[in-house]
Amino acid sequence: MNLVSPRLDKLIWFFFFFIMSLYVLYEHATSCLAIDLATQITRHKNIIAGNSEFYNPWQYRILSPYLLESIIQVYNKVLPGKYEIVPYLFLRFIQNMLIFYISFYYYRALQIKNPIVIFAGLMLLCYTISNSVFQSDLSFNTYFDIIFYLLAALVILHERFYWIIPITFLAALNRETSGFIPFMVVVPFLLANRQLLTREKWIISVASLALFAVVFIAIRLYFGFREAEGIHGMRSPMAYLKFNLTFFRMYPQLIGTLGLIPFITIFGFRRLPVPLKSWCLLIVPFWLLIHLVKSTAMESRLFLVPQALIFIPAMLWLMEDFYRNHSPGKESVANV
C-alpha cells in the first residue's frame, strides 16, 4: 500500500482482493434474497439449449454462457463426477478479482494516489456488489459488463484508444447495455478540448460503434428475434415504469446498492475531472431511464456499472481533492 516494499505491497493488495472476492462470492451464493444455485444451473442449461426463460434478451447475451460452458467441459474432463456448481463459482470468483484489480488501476489512472482512499473505495465497491443480490442469480453478464466498462475507461485514460475496438466486440457479445462504450472515446474531448479530438479518435469511435451494431444484429439474426417480455407479461415501457415506481422494495434495494453516493457526484460535479464529468453525462441519465422503462429496477445489480465506473471514483476523487486543497502549497487539478 505504498507503506511497505513494492513486492510486499503487491502481495498485500492481492490478499485484500482475494478476501473481498471470496466475500462477494459467499454473499451471492448463500443470500436468501438471491436466486438459488440449482436455478442458476437450470437457467444456464436452458441458454445453451437455446431455450432461455426470458429469450429476449437472455438468449442474445452469449459471451458468459459459452465461456462458462467451456469451463464446465474442461472441469468435467479433469474432475468427472465432482460438484456441478464449482465451475460457476470459479468464474464468478475470477470476475470479482478482475473487477477489483481493474478498479484499483482505474482509480490510480484518475490520479487518486492515497492508498487508504483507494482501499476505502474498493471496500465500498465490495459491499456494494455483495449487497446487490435481490432476485439475482450469479449474473455473469452483469459483472462482465462492469469489467468491460472499467477496461474501456482505463485504456482511454492511458490513451490506448485502439483497445476500445476489441473491448467493444467482446462487450457486445456479452450484453446490449455496453453500447455506450464506443462513445466514451470522443465525449471527453467534446466536453473539454475539441482540438484534441483527432481523426484517429473519431475513426476508433465510429468503427467500434459499427462493430457493436453488427454484433448486435448478427446475434439476433442467428437466434431469431422475439419480442421482449418481462415478469407479469410486461412489454411496454409504461408498464415497466409503473411497476418499478410502485414497487416499494425497489427504493431500499437501490439505497442498499448505491447508497447516497450519486448525490455526492451531483454536488461535486463541477470539480470532477473531465473524463468523469463526460462519462457521467453520457451514461447516467440514459442508464437510469432505460432500466426504469425496460427492466425490473429492484434488481439493483443493474445499476452497478454507473456505481463502479462513475459514482465511487467520483467520490474518491472529491475526497482526495478536498485534502489536496487543504494542504499547504497544494492546488486542485480538477481538469487535468
Summary of the structure (lengths in Angstrom):
residues: 336
radius of gyration: 20.3
end to end distance: 24.5
largest distance: 65.0
contacts: 1047
relative contact order: 0.11
helix: 74%
strand: 0%
